[in-house]
């Protein structure tokens, strides 16, 4: 076993998120010979990745790994677990990104495993700009936690949590958050059309504005978003008029709070 990377890693599920993680691991320095992918319906991208990098894809009898990473759909856990239970031994770290599935859920379905990490990444991991937060069970060793930080940090920013219950809140904010930003972009484009702009121009303006604002926040990482907002807002100007609506009673703050609460509640419901 190496300090940075596990010697044997099995990834179960290679959809968009699993595939993004696999590519990020390989680009970050994981040896292709260390990675095995189990995906019954591999996309062309995953098949190409495995073939070009020399990664084992769906071997008949994979060896029990140091890390068993679960990236399947949460609702598929019951069906998949019996087929992978033998891979999760006492020395295996089970790393799950299954929304709503608690450590207790995983322990019940993978009874021979002892150490678990529950994580929530988001889709910008596909371009190395994801945000992931994770909680480790008490049985996880310091070495296993270092592997976790290395694996999840390879696809973006990584944070440890002090409480497993916080995962549902993370799911509601960063896990689901990219969809909120895309919805905002759609709404901004629709507003542009309502003001008489052509649809193509409206979407171009909306996308460019969201992309540019995000990049400005990245480059001005030490400047709070509230300051960046004020920098754009002249007293009595057009932006101030719009923000009076967005930040008024029942506006964006209250709407976002309700949306996040609904997402967190759904994550809790999925734990069963």
C-alpha positions in Angstrom: 0.0 0.0 0.0 1.2 3.5 -0.8 0.8 6.6 1.3 -1.1 8.6 -1.3 -3.0 6.0 -3.3 -4.4 2.6 -2.5 -2.8 -0.3 -4.3 -6.2 -1.8 -5.3 -9.3 0.3 -5.9 -12.6 -1.1 -7.3 -15.1 1.4 -8.6 -18.7 0.2 -8.7 -20.7 2.3 -11.1 -19.2 4.4 -13.9 -21.9 6.8 -14.9 -21.2 10.5 -15.2 -20.0 11.0 -11.6 -18.1 7.6 -11.4 -16.5 8.2 -14.8 -15.5 11.7 -13.8 -13.9 10.4 -10.6 -12.0 7.6 -12.5 -10.6 10.0 -15.0 -9.6 12.4 -12.2 -7.8 9.7 -10.3 -5.9 8.6 -13.3 -5.0 12.1 -14.3 -4.0 12.8 -10.7 -1.5 9.9 -10.6 -3.4 6.7 -9.7 -1.7 3.8 -11.5 -4.1 2.3 -14.1 -3.2 -1.2 -12.9 -4.6 -0.2 -9.4 -8.0 0.5 -10.8 -10.8 -1.9 -11.6 -14.2 -0.6 -12.9 -17.4 -2.6 -12.5 -20.1 -1.2 -14.8 -22.6 -3.5 -16.5 -23.5 -1.0 -19.2 -20.3 1.0 -19.8 -20.6 4.1 -22.0 -18.3 4.6 -25.0 -16.4 7.1 -22.9 -15.7 4.5 -20.1 -14.9 1.8 -22.6 -12.4 4.1 -24.3 -10.9 5.2 -21.0 -10.4 1.7 -19.9 -8.9 0.6 -23.2 -6.6 3.6 -23.6 -5.4 3.7 -20.0 -5.1 -0.1 -19.4 -7.8 -0.2 -16.7 -9.6 -3.4 -16.0 -13.2 -3.2 -17.0 -15.6 -5.8 -15.7 -13.2 -8.6 -14.9 -14.7 -12.0 -14.0 -13.2 -12.2 -10.5 -11.8 -8.9 -9.2 -9.6 -9.2 -6.1 -10.8 -7.7 -2.8 -9.6 -4.1 -2.9 -8.1 -1.6 -0.4 -10.9 0.8 -1.4 -14.4 -0.1 -2.7 -15.9 3.0 -4.2 -19.6 3.0 -4.7 -20.9 5.4 -7.5 -24.1 3.6 -8.4 -27.6 5.1 -8.3 -28.8 5.1 -4.6 -31.9 3.1 -5.6 -29.7 0.4 -7.0 -27.9 -0.4 -3.8 -30.2 -3.3 -2.7 -29.8 -5.0 -6.1 -26.0 -4.5 -6.4 -24.9 -5.2 -2.8 -25.2 -9.0 -2.9 -22.8 -9.1 -5.9 -20.1 -7.0 -4.4 -20.4 -8.0 -0.7 -17.5 -10.4 -1.1 -15.2 -7.5 -2.1 -15.8 -5.6 1.1 -13.7 -7.3 3.7 -12.5 -6.2 7.1 -9.6 -4.3 5.7 -11.5 -2.6 2.9 -12.5 1.0 3.0 -16.0 1.4 1.5 -16.2 4.9 0.0 -19.8 5.8 -0.9 -21.2 8.7 -2.9 -24.7 7.4 -2.8 -27.1 10.3 -1.9 -29.3 9.6 1.1 -27.7 6.2 2.0 -26.3 6.3 5.5 -23.4 4.4 7.0 -26.0 2.2 8.7 -27.5 1.4 5.3 -24.1 0.4 4.0 -23.2 -1.7 7.0 -26.4 -3.7 6.7 -25.7 -4.5 3.1 -21.9 -5.0 3.3 -21.6 -6.7 6.7 -18.0 -7.8 6.4 -16.7 -4.2 5.9 -15.6 -2.2 9.0 -14.5 1.2 7.7 -16.8 3.5 5.7 -16.6 7.0 4.3 -19.8 8.7 3.1 -19.1 11.5 0.6 -21.1 13.9 -1.5 -19.4 15.3 -4.6 -21.0 17.3 -7.4 -21.0 17.2 -11.2 -18.3 19.9 -11.8 -16.0 17.0 -10.7 -16.1 16.1 -14.4 -13.9 19.1 -15.1 -11.8 18.9 -12.0 -13.8 21.7 -10.3 -16.0 19.7 -8.0 -16.8 20.3 -4.4 -16.9 17.3 -2.1 -17.5 16.9 1.6 -17.2 13.6 3.5 -17.7 11.9 6.9 -15.6 8.9 8.0 -16.8 6.2 10.4 -14.7 5.9 13.6 -13.2 2.6 12.2 -11.5 4.4 9.3 -7.8 4.6 9.9 -5.6 7.6 9.4 -4.2 6.0 6.2 -7.7 5.3 4.8 -8.7 8.9 5.5 -5.6 10.1 3.6 -6.6 7.9 0.7 -10.1 9.5 0.8 -8.7 13.0 0.8 -6.4 12.1 -2.1 -9.1 10.4 -4.2 -11.8 13.1 -3.7 -9.4 16.0 -3.8 -8.3 14.8 -7.3 -11.6 16.1 -8.7 -11.8 19.4 -6.9 -12.0 20.9 -3.4 -12.5 18.6 -0.5 -13.8 19.0 3.1 -14.2 16.7 6.1 -17.4 16.9 8.1 -17.7 16.4 11.9 -21.1 14.8 11.7 -22.6 12.3 9.3 -26.0 14.2 9.6 -24.4 17.2 7.8 -24.2 15.1 4.6 -27.8 15.8 3.9 -27.2 19.5 4.1 -24.2 19.2 1.9 -26.3 17.3 -0.6 -28.8 20.1 -0.6 -26.2 22.8 -1.2 -23.2 21.7 -3.2 -24.5 18.3 -4.3 -27.7 19.7 -5.9 -26.4 23.2 -6.3 -25.1 23.0 -9.9 -28.7 22.4 -10.9 -29.8 25.6 -9.1 -27.1 27.6 -11.1 -28.3 26.1 -14.4 -31.9 26.9 -13.4 -30.8 30.5 -12.7 -29.2 30.6 -16.1 -32.4 29.4 -17.7 -34.5 32.0 -15.8 -32.1 34.8 -16.7 -32.3 33.9 -20.4 -36.2 33.7 -20.1 -36.2 37.1 -18.5 -34.1 38.5 -21.4 -36.6 37.1 -23.9 -39.4 38.7 -22.0 -37.7 42.0 -22.5 -37.7 41.5 -26.2 -34.2 40.0 -26.9 -33.9 37.1 -29.4 -33.7 33.7 -27.8 -30.2 32.9 -29.0 -28.8 36.3 -27.8 -30.7 35.9 -24.5 -29.1 32.5 -23.7 -25.7 33.7 -24.8 -25.9 36.7 -22.4 -27.2 34.6 -19.6 -24.6 31.9 -19.9 -21.8 34.3 -20.4 -22.9 36.3 -17.3 -23.0 33.3 -15.1 -19.7 31.9 -16.3 -18.0 35.2 -16.0 -19.4 35.9 -12.5 -18.3 32.4 -11.4 -14.8 32.9 -12.7 -14.6 36.3 -11.0 -15.5 34.7 -7.7 -12.8 32.1 -8.2 -10.1 34.7 -9.0 -11.2 36.9 -6.2 -11.4 34.1 -3.7 -10.5 36.3 -0.7 -13.3 38.8 -1.5 -16.7 37.8 -0.1 -19.6 37.5 -2.6 -21.4 40.3 -0.7 -18.5 42.7 -1.6 -18.5 41.5 -5.2 -22.2 42.2 -5.3 -21.9 45.7 -3.8 -19.1 46.4 -6.3 -21.6 46.0 -9.1 -24.4 47.9 -7.4 -24.5 51.7 -7.7 -26.9 53.3 -5.3 -30.2 54.1 -7.0 -29.0 52.3 -10.2 -30.4 49.5 -12.4 -28.7 46.7 -10.4 -30.1 48.1 -7.1 -33.6 48.2 -8.6 -33.3 44.5 -9.6 -31.8 43.5 -6.2 -34.6 45.2 -4.4 -36.9 42.6 -6.0 -34.6 39.6 -5.6 -33.8 40.4 -2.0 -37.3 41.6 -1.0 -39.8 39.7 1.0 -40.2 36.2 -0.3 -37.3 36.8 -2.7 -34.1 34.9 -3.5 -32.9 34.3 0.1 -36.2 32.8 1.3 -36.7 30.9 -1.9 -33.2 29.3 -1.8 -33.7 28.4 1.9 -37.0 26.6 1.0 -35.4 24.8 -1.9 -32.4 23.7 0.2 -34.7 22.5 3.0 -36.7 20.5 0.5 -33.6 18.8 -0.9 -32.3 18.0 2.6 -35.7 16.5 3.5 -35.6 14.3 0.4 -32.1 13.1 1.1 -33.3 12.0 4.6 -36.3 10.2 3.0 -33.9 8.3 0.7 -32.1 6.8 3.7 -34.6 4.0 4.0 
